[in-house]
């Protein structure tokens, strides 16, 4: 069945984008959409990845992505790493710093 779909996709010249499973565009992760917008999916797929991973880790990631395809799961994981936002770590490092700022100084900041 998968071979038939692959052959049909080849015949039409259409390739599924990472994370797109049967019309699941809206369900694609934010990281995949950001990576695509940044052009990280452009060009040929020439990098080969071969790794052994803990099955429970892979299964948990596959559930989040919505597929058991190793290529899609790995692509989603790499997209998440490549597009990671630094706001969370910055907030963790600065926990309590703004609370210790004098109110007079905070009043000068325009929001």
MOPAC internal coordinates of N, CA, C and O (Angstrom, degrees):
PM7 1SCF
backbone

  N    0.0000 0     0.00 0     0.00 0    0    0    0
  C    1.4532 1     0.00 0     0.00 0    1    0    0
  C    1.5349 1   110.59 1     0.00 0    2    1    0
  O    1.2310 1   120.72 1   133.12 1    3    2    1
  N    1.3359 1   116.23 1   -46.88 1    3    2    1
  C    1.4682 1   119.77 1   179.81 1    5    3    2
  C    1.5245 1   110.30 1   -62.81 1    6    5    3
  O    1.2310 1   120.63 1   142.36 1    7    6    5
  N    1.3376 1   116.40 1   -37.64 1    7    6    5
  C    1.4564 1   120.37 1   179.27 1    9    7    6
  C    1.5253 1   110.41 1   -64.21 1   10    9    7
  O    1.2310 1   120.58 1   143.56 1   11   10    9
  N    1.3249 1   116.50 1   -36.44 1   11   10    9
  C    1.4614 1   120.94 1   178.77 1   13   11   10
  C    1.5166 1   110.13 1   -65.29 1   14   13   11
  O    1.2310 1   120.37 1   135.36 1   15   14   13
  N    1.3535 1   116.90 1   -44.64 1   15   14   13
  C    1.4672 1   120.78 1   178.29 1   17   15   14
  C    1.5198 1   111.03 1   -62.64 1   18   17   15
  O    1.2310 1   121.26 1   137.67 1   19   18   17
  N    1.3360 1   115.20 1   -42.33 1   19   18   17
  C    1.4668 1   119.90 1  -179.74 1   21   19   18
  C    1.5191 1   110.39 1   -63.48 1   22   21   19
  O    1.2310 1   121.05 1   137.33 1   23   22   21
  N    1.3412 1   115.60 1   -42.67 1   23   22   21
  C    1.4520 1   120.61 1   179.33 1   25   23   22
  C    1.5248 1   110.17 1   -64.62 1   26   25   23
  O    1.2310 1   120.31 1   138.40 1   27   26   25
  N    1.3307 1   117.01 1   -41.60 1   27   26   25
  C    1.4664 1   121.29 1   178.67 1   29   27   26
  C    1.5185 1   110.67 1   -63.42 1   30   29   27
  O    1.2310 1   120.51 1   139.18 1   31   30   29
  N    1.3217 1   116.64 1   -40.82 1   31   30   29
  C    1.4657 1   120.37 1   178.76 1   33   31   30
  C    1.5224 1   110.32 1   -64.95 1   34   33   31
  O    1.2310 1   120.40 1   140.62 1   35   34   33
  N    1.3457 1   116.85 1   -39.38 1   35   34   33
  C    1.4590 1   120.77 1   178.78 1   37   35   34
  C    1.5184 1   110.50 1   -65.70 1   38   37   35
  O    1.2310 1   120.66 1   140.28 1   39   38   37
  N    1.3260 1   116.34 1   -39.72 1   39   38   37
  C    1.4486 1   120.98 1  -178.11 1   41   39   38
  C    1.5194 1   111.56 1   -65.52 1   42   41   39
  O    1.2310 1   120.12 1   144.81 1   43   42   41
  N    1.3224 1   117.38 1   -35.19 1   43   42   41
  C    1.4610 1   120.32 1  -179.29 1   45   43   42
  C    1.5233 1   111.72 1   -87.52 1   46   45   43
  O    1.2310 1   120.68 1   169.56 1   47   46   45
  N    1.3248 1   116.30 1   -10.44 1   47   46   45
  C    1.4542 1   119.90 1  -178.87 1   49   47   46
  C    1.5178 1   113.17 1    80.22 1   50   49   47
  O    1.2310 1   120.40 1  -173.41 1   51   50   49
  N    1.3285 1   116.85 1     6.59 1   51   50   49
  C    1.4632 1   120.55 1  -178.82 1   53   51   50
  C    1.5177 1   109.54 1   -97.42 1   54   53   51
  O    1.2310 1   120.89 1   -43.24 1   55   54   53
  N    1.3294 1   115.91 1   136.76 1   55   54   53
  C    1.4649 1   121.85 1   175.02 1   57   55   54
  C    1.5094 1   108.28 1  -116.24 1   58   57   55
  O    1.2310 1   120.83 1   -39.02 1   59   58   57
  N    1.3153 1   116.01 1   140.98 1   59   58   57
  C    1.4597 1   119.34 1   174.63 1   61   59   58
  C    1.5133 1   108.53 1   -70.77 1   62   61   59
  O    1.2310 1   120.84 1   -39.63 1   63   62   61
  N    1.3055 1   115.99 1   140.37 1   63   62   61
  C    1.4461 1   120.37 1   175.10 1   65   63   62
  C    1.5150 1   108.62 1   -84.59 1   66   65   63
  O    1.2310 1   120.07 1   -27.87 1   67   66   65
  N    1.3582 1   117.47 1   152.13 1   67   66   65
  C    1.4600 1   119.37 1   179.05 1   69   67   66
  C    1.5138 1   110.66 1   -54.55 1   70   69   67
  O    1.2310 1   120.80 1   -47.15 1   71   70   69
  N    1.3298 1   116.08 1   132.85 1   71   70   69
  C    1.4429 1   120.51 1   177.14 1   73   71   70
  C    1.5097 1   114.32 1    89.99 1   74   73   71
  O    1.2310 1   119.95 1   166.90 1   75   74   73
  N    1.3301 1   117.71 1   -13.10 1   75   74   73
  C    1.4557 1   120.24 1   178.95 1   77   75   74
  C    1.5188 1   108.79 1   -90.61 1   78   77   75
  O    1.2310 1   120.54 1   -68.22 1   79   78   77
  N    1.2805 1   116.57 1   111.78 1   79   78   77
  C    1.4527 1   122.41 1   177.62 1   81   79   78
  C    1.5169 1   107.94 1  -121.32 1   82   81   79
  O    1.2310 1   120.39 1   -66.82 1   83   82   81
  N    1.3254 1   116.86 1   113.18 1   83   82   81
  C    1.4593 1   123.25 1   176.93 1   85   83   82
  C    1.5325 1   113.51 1    44.67 1   86   85   83
  O    1.2310 1   120.74 1  -119.65 1   87   86   85
  N    1.3434 1   116.19 1    60.35 1   87   86   85
  C    1.4550 1   120.95 1   175.07 1   89   87   86
  C    1.5092 1   114.74 1    73.10 1   90   89   87
  O    1.2310 1   119.88 1  -151.10 1   91   90   89
  N    1.2968 1   117.84 1    28.90 1   91   90   89
  C    1.4548 1   123.00 1  -173.83 1   93   91   90
  C    1.5301 1   112.06 1   -93.20 1   94   93   91
  O    1.2310 1   119.30 1  -148.38 1   95   94   93
  N    1.3232 1   118.93 1    31.62 1   95   94   93
  C    1.4552 1   122.10 1  -174.72 1   97   95   94
  C    1.5191 1   112.49 1   -53.91 1   98   97   95
  O    1.2310 1   120.29 1   134.52 1   99   98   97
  N    1.3187 1   117.05 1   -45.48 1   99   98   97
  C    1.4637 1   120.66 1  -177.43 1  101   99   98
  C    1.5128 1   111.44 1   -65.67 1  102  101   99
  O    1.2310 1   119.93 1   152.93 1  103  102  101
  N    1.3422 1   117.74 1   -27.07 1  103  102  101
  C    1.4508 1   121.57 1  -177.04 1  105  103  102
  C    1.5165 1   113.63 1   -87.13 1  106  105  103
  O    1.2310 1   119.62 1   177.93 1  107  106  105
  N    1.3144 1   118.33 1    -2.07 1  107  106  105
  C    1.4608 1   120.76 1  -179.70 1  109  107  106
  C    1.5154 1   109.82 1   -63.71 1  110  109  107
  O    1.2310 1   121.06 1   -34.04 1  111  110  109
  N    1.3077 1   115.58 1   145.96 1  111  110  109
  C    1.4544 1   119.18 1  -177.93 1  113  111  110
  C    1.5276 1   110.34 1   -68.33 1  114  113  111
  O    1.2310 1   121.56 1   -25.19 1  115  114  113
  N    1.2997 1   114.62 1   154.81 1  115  114  113
  C    1.4600 1   120.67 1   177.95 1  117  115  114
  C    1.5204 1   109.40 1   -59.75 1  118  117  115
  O    1.2310 1   120.54 1   139.57 1  119  118  117
  N    1.3271 1   116.56 1   -40.43 1  119  118  117
  C    1.4662 1   120.26 1  -179.28 1  121  119  118
  C    1.5282 1   111.32 1   -59.95 1  122  121  119
  O    1.2310 1   120.14 1   138.19 1  123  122  121
  N    1.3411 1   117.34 1   -41.81 1  123  122  121
  C    1.4665 1   120.26 1   178.65 1  125  123  122
  C    1.5228 1   111.20 1   -64.78 1  126  125  123
  O    1.2310 1   120.50 1   139.57 1  127  126  125
  N    1.3335 1   116.64 1   -40.43 1  127  126  125
  C    1.4636 1   119.69 1   179.28 1  129  127  126
  C    1.5332 1   111.20 1   -67.52 1  130  129  127
  O    1.2310 1   120.17 1   140.19 1  131  130  129
  N    1.3229 1   117.28 1   -39.81 1  131  130  129
  C    1.4714 1   120.65 1   178.55 1  133  131  130
  C    1.5188 1   109.82 1   -66.31 1  134  133  131
  O    1.2310 1   120.34 1   135.20 1  135  134  133
  N    1.3420 1   116.96 1   -44.80 1  135  134  133
  C    1.4578 1   120.84 1   179.65 1  137  135  134
  C    1.5244 1   110.73 1   -60.09 1  138  137  135
  O    1.2310 1   120.70 1   138.51 1  139  138  137
  N    1.3190 1   116.27 1   -41.49 1  139  138  137
  C    1.4657 1   120.11 1   178.23 1  141  139  138
  C    1.5231 1   110.61 1   -64.46 1  142  141  139
  O    1.2310 1   120.47 1   136.03 1  143  142  141
  N    1.3316 1   116.70 1   -43.97 1  143  142  141
  C    1.4663 1   120.84 1   179.71 1  145  143  142
  C    1.5287 1   111.80 1   -63.33 1  146  145  143
  O    1.2310 1   120.25 1   148.38 1  147  146  145
  N    1.3090 1   117.13 1   -31.62 1  147  146  145
  C    1.4736 1   121.56 1   178.51 1  149  147  146
  C    1.5249 1   112.55 1   -81.57 1  150  149  147
  O    1.2310 1   120.47 1   177.93 1  151  150  149
  N    1.3222 1   116.71 1    -2.07 1  151  150  149
  C    1.4610 1   120.36 1   178.55 1  153  151  150
  C    1.5177 1   114.23 1    80.58 1  154  153  151
  O    1.2310 1   120.30 1  -161.82 1  155  154  153
  N    1.3284 1   117.04 1    18.18 1  155  154  153
  C    1.4587 1   120.07 1  -177.11 1  157  155  154
  C    1.5300 1   112.84 1   -73.47 1  158  157  155
  O    1.2310 1   119.99 1   167.65 1  159  158  157
  N    1.3312 1   117.62 1   -12.35 1  159  158  157
  C    1.4593 1   120.89 1   178.17 1  161  159  158
  C    1.5189 1   112.05 1   -98.48 1  162  161  159
  O    1.2310 1   119.90 1   178.86 1  163  162  161
  N    1.3228 1   117.79 1    -1.14 1  163  162  161
  C    1.4587 1   120.26 1  -177.63 1  165  163  162
  C    1.5288 1   110.47 1   -73.57 1  166  165  163
  O    1.2310 1   121.61 1   -26.20 1  167  166  165
  N    1.2930 1   114.53 1   153.80 1  167  166  165
  C    1.4604 1   120.59 1   179.14 1  169  167  166
  C    1.5129 1   112.16 1    88.23 1  170  169  167
  O    1.2310 1   121.37 1    -5.57 1  171  170  169
  N    1.3203 1   114.99 1   174.43 1  171  170  169
  C    1.4659 1   119.34 1  -177.13 1  173  171  170
  C    1.5263 1   111.99 1   -74.19 1  174  173  171
  O    1.2310 1   121.90 1   -25.42 1  175  174  173
  N    1.3150 1   113.96 1   154.58 1  175  174  173
  C    1.4638 1   119.89 1   175.84 1  177  175  174
  C    1.5265 1   106.86 1   -88.74 1  178  177  175
  O    1.2310 1   120.20 1   -80.60 1  179  178  177
  N    1.3256 1   117.22 1    99.40 1  179  178  177
  C    1.4613 1   120.32 1  -176.90 1  181  179  178
  C    1.5243 1   113.18 1  -118.39 1  182  181  179
  O    1.2310 1   119.79 1   168.68 1  183  182  181
  N    1.3109 1   118.00 1   -11.32 1  183  182  181
  C    1.4609 1   121.79 1  -178.72 1  185  183  182
  C    1.5228 1   109.54 1   -84.84 1  186  185  183
  O    1.2310 1   120.71 1   -59.89 1  187  186  185
  N    1.3341 1   116.24 1   120.11 1  187  186  185
  C    1.4616 1   121.33 1   178.76 1  189  187  186
  C    1.5194 1   109.18 1   -97.55 1  190  189  187
  O    1.2310 1   120.50 1   -46.75 1  191  190  189
  N    1.3269 1   116.64 1   133.25 1  191  190  189
  C    1.4566 1   122.01 1  -179.85 1  193  191  190
  C    1.5236 1   108.03 1  -121.45 1  194  193  191
  O    1.2310 1   120.64 1   -50.66 1  195  194  193
  N    1.3315 1   116.38 1   129.34 1  195  194  193
  C    1.4573 1   121.34 1   177.52 1  197  195  194
  C    1.5278 1   106.37 1  -135.45 1  198  197  195
  O    1.2310 1   120.83 1   -62.59 1  199  198  197
  N    1.3227 1   116.02 1   117.41 1  199  198  197
  C    1.4633 1   118.86 1  -177.13 1  201  199  198
  C    1.5178 1   109.94 1  -150.63 1  202  201  199
  O    1.2310 1   121.32 1   -30.17 1  203  202  201
  N    1.3035 1   115.08 1   149.83 1  203  202  201
  C    1.4578 1   120.71 1   171.36 1  205  203  202
  C    1.5156 1   106.66 1   -99.18 1  206  205  203
  O    1.2310 1   121.07 1   -49.62 1  207  206  205
  N    1.3214 1   115.56 1   130.38 1  207  206  205
  C    1.4577 1   120.95 1  -178.21 1  209  207  206
  C    1.5177 1   108.93 1  -129.03 1  210  209  207
  O    1.2310 1   120.07 1   -23.33 1  211  210  209
  N    1.3297 1   117.47 1   156.67 1  211  210  209
  C    1.4613 1   120.11 1   176.48 1  213  211  210
  C    1.5359 1   110.02 1   -61.28 1  214  213  211
  O    1.2310 1   119.89 1   -50.66 1  215  214  213
  N    1.3282 1   117.82 1   129.34 1  215  214  213
  C    1.4700 1   120.79 1  -177.72 1  217  215  214
  C    1.5236 1   114.04 1   -56.72 1  218  217  215
  O    1.2310 1   120.14 1   141.10 1  219  218  217
  N    1.3275 1   117.34 1   -38.90 1  219  218  217
  C    1.4669 1   119.05 1  -179.61 1  221  219  218
  C    1.5268 1   111.40 1   -65.99 1  222  221  219
  O    1.2310 1   120.24 1   143.28 1  223  222  221
  N    1.3208 1   117.14 1   -36.72 1  223  222  221
  C    1.4667 1   121.11 1   177.35 1  225  223  222
  C    1.5245 1   109.58 1   -64.90 1  226  225  223
  O    1.2310 1   120.65 1   132.64 1  227  226  225
  N    1.3329 1   116.36 1   -47.36 1  227  226  225
  C    1.4614 1   120.14 1   179.42 1  229  227  226
  C    1.5247 1   110.86 1   -61.41 1  230  229  227
  O    1.2310 1   120.29 1   134.36 1  231  230  229
  N    1.3339 1   117.05 1   -45.64 1  231  230  229
  C    1.4644 1   121.03 1  -178.64 1  233  231  230
  C    1.5245 1   111.54 1   -61.55 1  234  233  231
  O    1.2310 1   120.45 1   139.19 1  235  234  233
  N    1.3264 1   116.74 1   -40.81 1  235  234  233
  C    1.4718 1   120.59 1   178.57 1  237  235  234
  C    1.5288 1   110.26 1   -64.16 1  238  237  235
  O    1.2310 1   120.53 1   136.79 1  239  238  237
  N    1.3204 1   116.60 1   -43.21 1  239  238  237
  C    1.4670 1   120.53 1   178.62 1  241  239  238
  C    1.5252 1   110.66 1   -66.02 1  242  241  239
  O    1.2310 1   120.47 1   139.39 1  243  242  241
  N    1.3315 1   116.70 1   -40.61 1  243  242  241
  C    1.4610 1   120.98 1  -179.91 1  245  243  242
  C    1.5268 1   110.88 1   -62.82 1  246  245  243
  O    1.2310 1   120.41 1   141.01 1  247  246  245
  N    1.3226 1   116.82 1   -38.99 1  247  246  245
  C    1.4742 1   119.73 1   177.31 1  249  247  246
  C    1.5249 1   110.45 1   -62.91 1  250  249  247
  O    1.2310 1   120.56 1   139.13 1  251  250  249
  N    1.3302 1   116.53 1   -40.87 1  251  250  249
  C    1.4787 1   120.03 1  -179.74 1  253  251  250
  C    1.5270 1   111.17 1   -64.79 1  254  253  251
  O    1.2310 1   120.83 1   141.08 1  255  254  253
  N    1.3378 1   116.02 1   -38.92 1  255  254  253
  C    1.4592 1   120.52 1  -177.93 1  257  255  254
  C    1.5306 1   110.86 1   -80.06 1  258  257  255
  O    1.2310 1   120.54 1   150.59 1  259  258  257
  N    1.3281 1   116.58 1   -29.41 1  259  258  257
  C    1.4524 1   120.27 1   178.95 1  261  259  258
  C    1.5140 1   114.26 1    92.98 1  262  261  259
  O    1.2310 1   120.13 1  -158.46 1  263  262  261
  N    1.3179 1   117.36 1    21.54 1  263  262  261
  C    1.4597 1   121.60 1   178.99 1  265  263  262
  C    1.5215 1   109.05 1  -154.97 1  266  265  263
  O    1.2310 1   120.55 1   -21.37 1  267  266  265
  N    1.3193 1   116.56 1   158.63 1  267  266  265
  C    1.4636 1   119.86 1   175.21 1  269  267  266
  C    1.5240 1   110.81 1  -104.59 1  270  269  267
  O    1.2310 1   120.29 1  -170.84 1  271  270  269
  N    1.3129 1   117.06 1     9.16 1  271  270  269
  C    1.4624 1   121.04 1   178.52 1  273  271  270
  C    1.5227 1   109.40 1   -68.16 1  274  273  271
  O    1.2310 1   119.93 1   -62.19 1  275  274  273
  N    1.3495 1   117.74 1   117.81 1  275  274  273
  C    1.4731 1   119.63 1   179.38 1  277  275  274
  C    1.5267 1   112.61 1   -56.28 1  278  277  275
  O    1.2310 1   120.16 1   140.61 1  279  278  277
  N    1.3247 1   117.30 1   -39.39 1  279  278  277
  C    1.4657 1   120.10 1  -178.89 1  281  279  278
  C    1.5243 1   111.43 1   -62.66 1  282  281  279
  O    1.2310 1   120.22 1   137.25 1  283  282  281
  N    1.3198 1   117.19 1   -42.75 1  283  282  281
  C    1.4704 1   120.74 1  -178.68 1  285  283  282
  C    1.5242 1   110.34 1   -70.24 1  286  285  283
  O    1.2310 1   120.46 1   138.44 1  287  286  285
  N    1.3373 1   116.73 1   -41.56 1  287  286  285
  C    1.4692 1   120.16 1  -179.94 1  289  287  286
  C    1.5259 1   110.13 1   -63.74 1  290  289  287
  O    1.2310 1   119.82 1   135.17 1  291  290  289
  N    1.3148 1   117.96 1   -44.83 1  291  290  289
  C    1.4696 1   121.60 1   179.88 1  293  291  290
  C    1.5227 1   110.25 1   -65.67 1  294  293  291
  O    1.2310 1   120.10 1   138.67 1  295  294  293
  N    1.3288 1   117.41 1   -41.33 1  295  294  293
  C    1.4645 1   120.71 1   178.68 1  297  295  294
  C    1.5218 1   110.68 1   -61.61 1  298  297  295
  O    1.2310 1   120.54 1   136.78 1  299  298  297
  N    1.3298 1   116.57 1   -43.22 1  299  298  297
  C    1.4664 1   120.01 1   179.01 1  301  299  298
  C    1.5235 1   110.97 1   -64.41 1  302  301  299
  O    1.2310 1   120.34 1   139.38 1  303  302  301
  N    1.3338 1   116.96 1   -40.62 1  303  302  301
  C    1.4644 1   120.35 1   179.32 1  305  303  302
  C    1.5311 1   110.91 1   -64.94 1  306  305  303
  O    1.2310 1   120.32 1   137.02 1  307  306  305
  N    1.3263 1   117.00 1   -42.98 1  307  306  305
  C    1.4698 1   120.33 1   178.47 1  309  307  306
  C    1.5293 1   110.75 1   -65.70 1  310  309  307
  O    1.2310 1   120.33 1   141.65 1  311  310  309
  N    1.3256 1   116.97 1   -38.35 1  311  310  309
  C    1.4676 1   120.40 1   177.98 1  313  311  310
  C    1.5238 1   110.31 1   -62.94 1  314  313  311
  O    1.2310 1   120.65 1   139.26 1  315  314  313
  N    1.3346 1   116.36 1   -40.74 1  315  314  313
  C    1.4674 1   119.78 1   178.95 1  317  315  314
  C    1.5253 1   110.83 1   -62.49 1  318  317  315
  O    1.2310 1   120.30 1   138.88 1  319  318  317
  N    1.3160 1   117.04 1   -41.12 1  319  318  317
  C    1.4743 1   119.97 1   178.53 1  321  319  318
  C    1.5260 1   111.53 1   -69.74 1  322  321  319
  O    1.2310 1   120.56 1   138.59 1  323  322  321
  N    1.3268 1   116.54 1   -41.41 1  323  322  321
  C    1.4665 1   120.73 1  -176.04 1  325  323  322
  C    1.5239 1   112.80 1   -70.06 1  326  325  323
  O    1.2310 1   120.14 1   155.58 1  327  326  325
  N    1.3206 1   117.33 1   -24.42 1  327  326  325
  C    1.4652 1   120.10 1  -175.51 1  329  327  326
  C    1.5223 1   112.43 1  -114.30 1  330  329  327
  O    1.2310 1   120.40 1  -165.61 1  331  330  329
  N    1.3148 1   116.85 1    14.39 1  331  330  329
  C    1.4688 1   121.01 1  -176.41 1  333  331  330
  C    1.5225 1   111.43 1   -57.19 1  334  333  331
  O    1.2310 1   121.32 1   -46.45 1  335  334  333
  N    1.3043 1   115.09 1   133.55 1  335  334  333
  C    1.4640 1   122.45 1   178.91 1  337  335  334
  C    1.5264 1   108.57 1   -83.82 1  338  337  335
  O    1.2310 1   119.99 1   -40.02 1  339  338  337
  N    1.3029 1   117.63 1   139.98 1  339  338  337
  C    1.4619 1   122.13 1  -178.47 1  341  339  338
  C    1.5274 1   112.90 1   -91.33 1  342  341  339
  O    1.2310 1   119.79 1  -178.10 1  343  342  341
  N    1.3328 1   118.00 1     1.90 1  343  342  341
  C    1.4577 1   119.81 1  -177.63 1  345  343  342
  C    1.5210 1   112.03 1   -62.51 1  346  345  343
  O    1.2310 1   120.10 1   133.71 1  347  346  345
  N    1.3269 1   117.41 1   -46.29 1  347  346  345
  C    1.4661 1   121.03 1  -179.26 1  349  347  346
  C    1.5220 1   112.56 1   -57.82 1  350  349  347
  O    1.2310 1   119.80 1   126.90 1  351  350  349
  N    1.3516 1   117.99 1   -53.10 1  351  350  349
  C    1.4710 1   119.04 1   178.00 1  353  351  350
  C    1.5267 1   112.97 1   -60.86 1  354  353  351
  O    1.2310 1   120.09 1   143.80 1  355  354  353
  N    1.3492 1   117.43 1   -36.20 1  355  354  353
  C    1.4623 1   119.67 1   178.71 1  357  355  354
  C    1.5223 1   110.19 1   -64.66 1  358  357  355
  O    1.2310 1   120.35 1   135.54 1  359  358  357
  N    1.3378 1   116.94 1   -44.46 1  359  358  357
  C    1.4593 1   119.96 1   178.36 1  361  359  358
  C    1.5249 1   111.46 1   -61.23 1  362  361  359
  O    1.2310 1   120.42 1   139.84 1  363  362  361
  N    1.3317 1   116.81 1   -40.16 1  363  362  361
  C    1.4665 1   120.30 1   179.43 1  365  363  362
  C    1.5260 1   111.03 1   -64.43 1  366  365  363
  O    1.2310 1   120.32 1   139.11 1  367  366  365
  N    1.3295 1   116.99 1   -40.89 1  367  366  365
  C    1.4773 1   120.41 1   179.41 1  369  367  366
  C    1.5229 1   111.86 1   -67.45 1  370  369  367
  O    1.2310 1   120.36 1   148.40 1  371  370  369
  N    1.3269 1   116.92 1   -31.60 1  371  370  369
  C    1.4615 1   121.24 1  -174.92 1  373  371  370
  C    1.5221 1   112.90 1  -103.17 1  374  373  371
  O    1.2310 1   120.40 1  -162.59 1  375  374  373
  N    1.3217 1   116.85 1    17.41 1  375  374  373
  C    1.4638 1   121.32 1  -179.35 1  377  375  374
  C    1.5287 1   109.96 1   -55.47 1  378  377  375
  O    1.2310 1   120.31 1   -56.09 1  379  378  377
  N    1.2820 1   117.02 1   123.91 1  379  378  377
  C    1.4571 1   121.16 1   177.47 1  381  379  378
  C    1.5153 1   114.47 1    88.53 1  382  381  379
  O    1.2310 1   119.32 1   164.52 1  383  382  381
  N    1.3228 1   118.90 1   -15.48 1  383  382  381
  C    1.4667 1   121.40 1  -176.98 1  385  383  382
  C    1.5277 1   110.29 1   -66.01 1  386  385  383
  O    1.2310 1   120.40 1   133.39 1  387  386  385
  N    1.3243 1   116.85 1   -46.61 1  387  386  385
  C    1.4633 1   118.79 1  -179.69 1  389  387  386
  C    1.5218 1   111.67 1   -67.89 1  390  389  387
  O    1.2310 1   120.47 1   148.20 1  391  390  389
  N    1.3090 1   116.71 1   -31.80 1  391  390  389
  C    1.4711 1   119.99 1   178.38 1  393  391  390
  C    1.5230 1   111.31 1   -65.37 1  394  393  391
  O    1.2310 1   120.36 1   153.18 1  395  394  393
  N    1.3326 1   116.92 1   -26.82 1  395  394  393
  C    1.4582 1   121.67 1  -179.34 1  397  395  394
  C    1.5312 1   112.49 1   -87.70 1  398  397  395
  O    1.2310 1   120.31 1   176.86 1  399  398  397
  N    1.3385 1   117.01 1    -3.14 1  399  398  397
  C    1.4576 1   121.14 1  -178.90 1  401  399  398
  C    1.5279 1   109.38 1   -76.49 1  402  401  399
  O    1.2310 1   120.68 1   -45.18 1  403  402  401
  N    1.3325 1   116.30 1   134.82 1  403  402  401
  C    1.4702 1   119.03 1   179.47 1  405  403  402
  C    1.5301 1   111.14 1   -58.27 1  406  405  403
  O    1.2310 1   120.12 1   -43.05 1  407  406  405
  N    1.3337 1   117.38 1   136.95 1  407  406  405
  C    1.4790 1   121.30 1  -179.17 1  409  407  406
  C    1.5249 1   112.97 1   -56.47 1  410  409  407
  O    1.2310 1   120.18 1   148.31 1  411  410  409
  N    1.3422 1   117.27 1   -31.69 1  411  410  409
  C    1.4610 1   120.14 1   179.68 1  413  411  410
  C    1.5287 1   110.88 1   -63.35 1  414  413  411
  O    1.2310 1   120.60 1   142.08 1  415  414  413
  N    1.3026 1   116.46 1   -37.92 1  415  414  413
  C    1.4677 1   120.59 1   178.92 1  417  415  414
  C    1.5297 1   110.33 1   -70.27 1  418  417  415
  O    1.2310 1   120.32 1   138.82 1  419  418  417
  N    1.3218 1   116.99 1   -41.18 1  419  418  417
  C    1.4562 1   120.69 1   178.34 1  421  419  418
  C    1.5198 1   112.04 1   -64.08 1  422  421  419
  O    1.2310 1   120.39 1   147.69 1  423  422  421
  N    1.3490 1   116.86 1   -32.31 1  423  422  421
  C    1.4641 1   120.30 1   177.94 1  425  423  422
  C    1.5217 1   112.77 1   -64.71 1  426  425  423
  O    1.2310 1   120.07 1   156.98 1  427  426  425
  N    1.3310 1   117.46 1   -23.02 1  427  426  425
  C    1.4576 1   122.31 1  -179.14 1  429  427  426
  C    1.5188 1   112.70 1   -80.20 1  430  429  427
  O    1.2310 1   120.53 1   165.78 1  431  430  429
  N    1.3257 1   116.60 1   -14.22 1  431  430  429
  C    1.4689 1   120.56 1  -178.45 1  433  431  430
  C    1.5111 1   108.85 1   -83.64 1  434  433  431
  O    1.2310 1   121.13 1   -52.12 1  435  434  433
  N    1.3434 1   115.44 1   127.88 1  435  434  433
  C    1.4670 1   121.13 1   177.82 1  437  435  434
  C    1.5155 1   109.31 1   -92.04 1  438  437  435
  O    1.2310 1   120.89 1   -55.02 1  439  438  437
  N    1.3171 1   115.90 1   124.98 1  439  438  437
  C    1.4686 1   120.97 1   179.43 1  441  439  438
  C    1.4851 1   111.12 1   -99.53 1  442  441  439
  O    1.2310 1   120.10 1   180.00 1  443  442  441

